[in-house]
Amino acid sequence: MSVIATQTICPICSAAASHAWSKSGYDLMECTSCSHLFCECGQASDYVQTTYSDAYFQNGGGGYDDYLEHQDILFAQGKKYAARLGGHVQPGRVLDVGAAAGFLLKGFVDGGWDGVGIEPNPAMARHANEFPGVHVHTGTLEEASYLKPKSFDAATFIQVISHLRRPTDGLNRIHQLLRDDGLLLIETWNRAGWTARALGKHWHQYNPPSVLHWYTPKHLTSILNRCGFQVIDRGRPTKWISVGNGASLLRHSMRESTVGRIATSPLSLVPKSLKAPYFLDDVFWLIAKKIDA
Ligand SMILES: [Zn+2]
């Protein structure tokens, strides 16, 4: 069902938003004031449980072919990010939101951090808790009222802030949970990069209903400032990816275009285990420090 443009409010700045285009039957809306691009399809009460079911992690489509296959890549990535945070703060207690099977957190634990996570999928959280030193709670950040204010030295949103239904609520909650001068590390997708612009509506991250928000580094920095954070470091990740999963996402994204379906059809032959460095410019990370809101 289409959303009526005049009734849609930007979740970042509360200005009116208008219809940008539709993807997979979902309406993407663009704020008329801050240009934030978002989809309102995450509002149902069972959205999180339905979207991040076991199928999301193992059935391909808009999710993962087999999340557990990413273990080694994510261990290494977690260690790299632990070292990046370590350039700004002594390792302490870190909260990973959307911890999935705990692979990134294990990288942090191996880097000297005490790792706590939150993950809505119970099977993923169980898997994570098999790693010594990793403690993942099942549920969402909104439900995690048991976490104490100012009890974390750092927090991470790695491939998460695009999936939050209310990103500013999430950032405000993290602000409460971090100690003074605590750090937030975010990795997410850049819709202003040449890759996203070249692929247009077929960009693999225009992927509702699991992806709900699309950022640029500049706009995310401005959102963080409004939520009491100051960006102190940023860059593009040097990371390895599963080529098989990337190919699966690209095919999913192109499935509404006949030319796209034909062009991406050979990608079904890519072996799932093939890994390669990710060189495109559509992903970025930043580290923000908690300052007074
Ligand atoms: Zn706005």
Residues whose N, C-alpha, C, O or C-beta is under 5 A from the ligand:
A	BS01	ZN	C10 I12 C13 S14 A15 C31 S33 C34 S35 H36
